[in-house]
Amino acid sequence: MQQSGAAGGRGCALLPLLGVLFFQGVHVVLSLEIKVDGHVRGYVGEKIKLKCTFKSTSSVTDKLTIDWTYRTPGSSRTESIFHYQSFQYPTTAGTFRDRISWVGDVYKGDASISISNPTIKDNGTFSCAVKNPPDVHHNIPVTELTVTERGFGTMLSSVALLSILVFLPSAVVVVLLLVRMARKSAGLKKRSKSGYKKSSIEVSDDTDQEEGDDCMARLCVRCAECLDSDYEETY
């Protein structure tokens, strides 16, 4: 009886301790949260960003680590392509050699990377794992990457948009000038056929315009002479 009572007493004494450990365990599991884009679509030859963000209850230290892994479709084997701990360590071997770049900022909760010159062979599953001791337990989200060739329709739409923004205004100006010139030419032909003579007002306007043109020409010549004289005095 005494032994059973002692065992019961020890069991009751352990219950609070187990409760504390349980709640601490739940806290650790929920203290680090990671988010990624579930699916990312990219195009061959165009840089692709794989976004990964995290939230931790602990401050970021030099013990924080980030690991990106890759798995080809239909395979269970994973390949490490990037590691971070105070500095970036992209893979130096394999398919992604010299093509992984760090674009994140751990102090802003950003663990993103980018892939240069992607190909269709890069299609697969990418995982982002973050550990910020004592926060080490967390979900490991994955991103499904699909790389395709950019279609002719997409390129055509880009060219069409560029044409609208750049060439259309110029085309409108040219058309307006051509219409104006055509109207002016038609008016001159009509006047010449009908033996039209200019009135004294029109003649004076034309004379003033010619005099103005002569003045402008003389002014331009004078400016050129001044520039030449200044150039000669300088040298």
C-alpha positions as CSV (number, residue, x, y, z in Angstrom):
1,M,0.0,0.0,0.0
2,Q,2.8,2.4,0.9
3,Q,4.6,1.6,-2.4
4,S,1.5,2.1,-4.5
5,G,0.8,5.4,-2.7
6,A,4.4,6.5,-3.3
7,A,4.1,5.7,-7.0
8,G,0.9,7.5,-7.2
9,G,2.4,10.5,-5.6
10,R,5.4,10.5,-8.0
11,G,2.9,10.2,-10.9
12,C,1.0,13.2,-9.7
13,A,4.2,15.2,-9.3
14,L,5.2,14.4,-12.9
15,L,2.0,15.7,-14.4
16,P,2.7,19.4,-14.0
17,L,6.2,18.8,-15.4
18,L,4.8,16.9,-18.4
19,G,2.3,19.7,-18.9
20,V,5.0,22.3,-19.0
21,L,7.1,20.3,-21.5
22,F,4.0,19.7,-23.7
23,F,3.2,23.4,-23.8
24,Q,6.9,24.3,-24.5
25,G,6.9,21.7,-27.3
26,V,3.8,23.3,-28.9
27,H,5.4,26.7,-28.6
28,V,8.6,25.5,-30.3
29,V,6.6,23.9,-33.2
30,L,4.5,27.1,-33.8
31,S,7.3,29.6,-33.2
32,L,8.8,29.4,-36.7
33,E,6.5,29.9,-39.7
34,I,7.7,29.6,-43.3
35,K,5.8,30.6,-46.5
36,V,6.5,30.1,-50.2
37,D,4.6,30.3,-53.4
38,G,3.0,27.0,-54.1
39,H,3.5,27.2,-57.8
40,V,5.9,29.4,-59.9
41,R,5.8,29.7,-63.7
42,G,8.9,30.9,-65.6
43,Y,10.2,31.1,-69.1
44,V,13.4,29.6,-70.7
45,G,16.3,32.0,-70.4
46,E,14.5,34.5,-68.1
47,K,15.6,34.8,-64.4
48,I,13.2,33.2,-62.0
49,K,12.7,34.2,-58.3
50,L,11.8,31.5,-55.7
51,K,10.2,33.4,-52.9
52,C,10.5,32.2,-49.3
53,T,9.6,34.2,-46.1
54,F,9.8,33.3,-42.5
55,K,8.7,34.5,-39.1
56,S,10.5,33.6,-35.9
57,T,9.9,34.5,-32.2
58,S,13.6,34.6,-31.7
59,S,16.0,37.3,-32.9
60,V,18.1,36.5,-36.0
61,T,21.7,35.5,-35.0
62,D,24.6,34.0,-36.9
63,K,23.2,30.5,-36.0
64,L,20.4,31.0,-38.4
65,T,20.6,28.5,-41.4
66,I,18.7,28.3,-44.6
67,D,18.7,25.3,-46.9
68,W,17.1,25.0,-50.4
69,T,16.7,21.6,-51.9
70,Y,15.5,20.4,-55.3
71,R,13.7,17.2,-56.4
72,T,13.1,16.2,-60.0
73,P,9.6,15.2,-61.0
74,G,8.8,11.6,-60.2
75,S,11.9,11.2,-58.0
76,S,12.3,10.8,-54.3
77,R,16.0,11.9,-54.3
78,T,16.6,15.5,-53.2
79,E,19.6,17.7,-54.1
80,S,21.0,20.5,-52.0
81,I,21.3,23.6,-54.2
82,F,21.8,26.4,-51.6
83,H,22.9,26.9,-48.0
84,Y,23.1,30.0,-45.9
85,Q,24.7,30.7,-42.6
86,S,26.0,34.3,-42.2
87,F,27.0,34.0,-45.9
88,Q,25.7,32.5,-49.1
89,Y,26.8,29.1,-50.2
90,P,25.2,28.2,-53.6
91,T,25.9,24.8,-55.0
92,T,29.2,24.3,-56.9
93,A,28.1,21.1,-58.6
94,G,25.1,19.6,-60.4
95,T,22.5,21.1,-62.7
96,F,22.3,24.5,-60.8
97,R,26.0,25.2,-60.6
98,D,26.7,28.9,-61.0
99,R,23.0,29.6,-61.5
100,I,21.7,30.2,-58.0
101,S,21.8,33.7,-56.5
102,W,20.8,34.9,-53.1
103,V,18.2,37.7,-53.2
104,G,16.9,37.5,-49.6
105,D,17.5,39.5,-46.4
106,V,17.3,37.4,-43.2
107,Y,16.8,40.5,-41.0
108,K,13.6,41.1,-43.0
109,G,12.5,37.5,-42.8
110,D,13.3,36.9,-46.5
111,A,15.1,33.7,-47.6
112,S,14.5,34.0,-51.4
113,I,16.8,32.8,-54.2
114,S,16.8,33.2,-57.9
115,I,17.7,30.9,-60.8
116,S,19.5,32.3,-63.9
117,N,19.1,30.9,-67.4
118,P,16.4,28.4,-66.5
119,T,15.6,25.5,-68.8
120,I,12.8,23.0,-69.0
121,K,15.1,20.5,-67.2
122,D,14.8,22.7,-64.1
123,N,11.1,21.7,-63.6
124,G,10.5,20.1,-60.2
125,T,9.9,20.7,-56.5
126,F,11.9,23.1,-54.4
127,S,11.9,23.1,-50.6
128,C,12.9,26.0,-48.3
129,A,14.0,25.1,-44.7
130,V,14.9,27.7,-42.1
131,K,16.3,27.1,-38.6
132,N,16.8,30.0,-36.1
133,P,17.8,28.4,-32.8
134,P,16.1,27.8,-30.5
135,D,13.4,27.9,-33.2
136,V,14.2,24.8,-35.3
137,H,10.9,22.9,-35.7
138,H,8.6,24.1,-38.5
139,N,6.7,23.2,-41.6
140,I,8.8,22.6,-44.8
141,P,6.8,24.2,-47.6
142,V,7.5,23.4,-51.3
143,T,7.3,25.3,-54.5
144,E,6.5,23.6,-57.8
145,L,8.4,25.2,-60.7
146,T,7.2,25.0,-64.3
147,V,9.5,26.4,-67.0
148,T,8.2,26.7,-70.5
149,E,9.2,28.4,-73.8
150,R,7.7,31.8,-74.2
151,G,5.0,31.5,-76.9
152,F,4.8,33.4,-80.1
153,G,1.6,35.0,-78.9
154,T,3.3,36.5,-75.9
155,M,6.2,37.9,-78.0
156,L,3.7,39.3,-80.5
157,S,1.7,41.0,-77.8
158,S,4.9,42.6,-76.4
159,V,5.8,43.9,-79.9
160,A,2.3,45.2,-80.5
161,L,2.4,47.0,-77.2
162,L,5.8,48.6,-78.0
163,S,4.5,49.6,-81.4
164,I,1.4,51.3,-79.8
165,L,3.5,53.2,-77.2
166,V,6.3,54.3,-79.5
167,F,5.4,54.2,-83.2
168,L,1.7,55.1,-83.1
169,P,2.2,58.8,-82.0
170,S,4.9,59.3,-84.6
171,A,2.6,57.7,-87.3
172,V,-0.2,60.1,-86.3
173,V,2.0,63.1,-86.7
174,V,3.3,62.0,-90.1
175,V,-0.3,61.4,-91.4
176,L,-1.4,64.9,-90.2
177,L,1.6,66.5,-92.0
178,L,0.9,64.6,-95.2
179,V,-2.8,65.6,-95.1
180,R,-1.8,69.2,-94.5
181,M,0.7,69.1,-97.4
182,A,-1.9,67.5,-99.7
183,R,-4.5,70.2,-98.9
184,K,-1.9,72.9,-99.5
185,S,-0.9,71.4,-102.8
186,A,-4.5,71.0,-104.0
187,G,-5.2,74.6,-103.1
188,L,-2.2,75.8,-105.1
189,K,-3.2,73.8,-108.1
190,K,-6.8,75.1,-107.9
191,R,-5.5,78.7,-107.8
192,S,-3.2,78.2,-110.8
193,K,-5.9,76.7,-112.9
194,S,-8.4,79.4,-112.2
195,G,-5.9,82.2,-112.8
196,Y,-6.2,83.3,-109.3
197,K,-4.3,86.5,-108.4
198,K,-3.3,87.4,-104.9
199,S,-4.9,90.3,-103.2
200,S,-2.8,93.2,-101.9
201,I,-3.1,91.9,-98.4
202,E,-1.8,88.4,-99.4
203,V,1.0,90.0,-101.4
204,S,2.0,92.1,-98.4
205,D,1.9,89.0,-96.1
206,D,4.1,87.1,-98.5
207,T,6.5,90.0,-98.7
208,D,6.7,90.3,-94.9
209,Q,7.3,86.5,-94.7
210,E,10.1,86.7,-97.2
211,E,11.6,89.7,-95.4
212,G,11.4,87.8,-92.1
213,D,13.1,84.8,-93.7
214,D,15.8,87.0,-95.0
215,C,16.3,88.5,-91.6
216,M,16.5,85.1,-90.0
217,A,19.1,84.0,-92.6
218,R,21.2,87.1,-92.0
219,L,20.9,86.6,-88.2
220,C,22.1,83.0,-88.5
221,V,25.1,84.1,-90.7
222,R,26.0,86.8,-88.2
223,C,25.9,84.3,-85.3
224,A,28.1,82.0,-87.3
225,E,30.6,84.8,-87.9
226,C,30.6,85.7,-84.2
227,L,31.3,82.1,-83.2
228,D,34.1,81.9,-85.7
229,S,35.7,85.1,-84.5
230,D,35.4,83.9,-80.8
231,Y,37.0,80.6,-81.9
232,E,39.9,82.4,-83.6
233,E,40.5,84.7,-80.6
234,T,40.6,81.7,-78.3
235,Y,43.3,80.0,-80.3
